[in-house]
């Protein structure tokens, strides 16, 4: 036989490692969580903003900083095809949401009539080693408030996060706070910090040595066990804060205290970027190993200027959806299942035109119906269809048998409460009995 005539089996294509499919029934958990987020945001009068996945690379270099792991190692960046003039744009898939939101706000002059409270949901991308709670395509929810300078706004975004935890039943997280003060205060601290670590340079790991003069604050959040006592004894930024910065921090704590929000002060909680100032905070957990941060936020009053806008105070946070859902699983939080109100049992395929007309009428008035459809071997037996009806979770089976259709009727059979009980309903007056399928489901 001619080898060329033998068809070759197509190579099985698989997804990119670290970029995961979200399939039913897991997608139900995602939809539920997203609906909780939207409900919570509406209560706080935050409005949705949606930015593109692709942005100019310069946005993240300026907004995140050149001397960061994200920009140096993790961004998915590429040079786009050249236009007819030979010019090509350098683009990146967004690694985080804040810079893109600020770019959109500045570009659209969104603050022309005052401050804004915004939130976003969507995928982010970083090229790092996939592990539990960390993926190359991951998803975030974030809030950004722009145009408000007081500690009350810092408190509000923290209160919003705690409200979301209550709504979804998340309990095993704790709040940590710190203040980064203002640039002049950080500069004094930075000088003392470098001098301190220079005295102990022999105890610094390679990552800390690399950051010593470019980004010494980041040494404070090292995860290296061998450096923990060294870092614990380092100069504290809180000790360099002036009266205004301390007043802002005390104002935040007073609001949280009055609302019964527990927190701890973590002097090692920092951000490595110059545009962050005053309040920084994180909700953390011990359940996810080294990936313990569930939600991180802070005030970034200088970012808008860096992106080309007018000086504007801002504060926000971002949470990782994968990590939150993983925590909910760890805690055994049950998510409501999506099940149809009714399942259509159709013994004979010839009845389908009448069945689909009835189902469409039911759906038009809000009833969720799953239709049994023919497989490769036909409709299947009456018994097998009822097994599928029961497995669907529906409260009712709608039986479109030949006898029922001859009389212009459908049999409605209870599958849950009052199991086995059944009635017949007229097909000519679907709207009259359809609500019973919802109220009794």
Order of alpha helices (4+ residues) and beta strands (2+ residues): alpha-beta-beta-alpha-beta-beta-alpha-beta-beta-alpha-beta-alpha-alpha-alpha-alpha-beta-beta-beta-alpha-beta-alpha-beta-alpha-beta-alpha-beta-alpha-beta-beta-alpha
